[in-house]
Amino acid sequence: AVVSTQSTGMSKSHNPTQQEMAMGALAGICSGYLFKKVSKYAAATAVVGYLAIQGASQAGYIKINWKKVNDQIEDLKEASYLRDLNEKIADLTDEISEIVSDEDTLILENEGRMKATARRAYEALKENAATSGSFTAGFAIGILFA
């Protein structure tokens, strides 16, 4: 869409990076503000719920079978461990197939995992530096003033 500089009041030398930075900052402020507000209410709800259950338990309204709770927690830990292990095996299989088929990955393999990850992160941040930086600053401001 073509925007007339006369109708918007912008000069012809308007820099798109300024607009990206402004949008990133605005999105960051809104996200930070909402994050802090929602996290406060979520924490308060969890605390009130916990206190209500404990109070009802102490008053004798409900009886908690702690052995069953502990058994289920142990089962969940074991299932989580096995799920994580299966995911790691699947990830390794995918990486091996990438290494075999992708020339860039072979170069990255020789470069070292940590260095390659850092380089990828740097490249991604460099491409979106203005937006990422303004979003981060806006997020901090949103949290600060919430």
Secondary structure, 3 states (H helix, E strand, C coil): CCCCHHHHCCCCCCCHHHHHHHHHHHHHHHHHHHHHHHHHHHHHHHHHHHHHHHHHHHHCCCCCCHHHHHHHHHHHHHHHHHHHHHHHHHHHHHHHHHHHHCHHHHHHHHHCHHHHHHHHHHHHHHHCHHHHHHHHHHHHHHHHHC
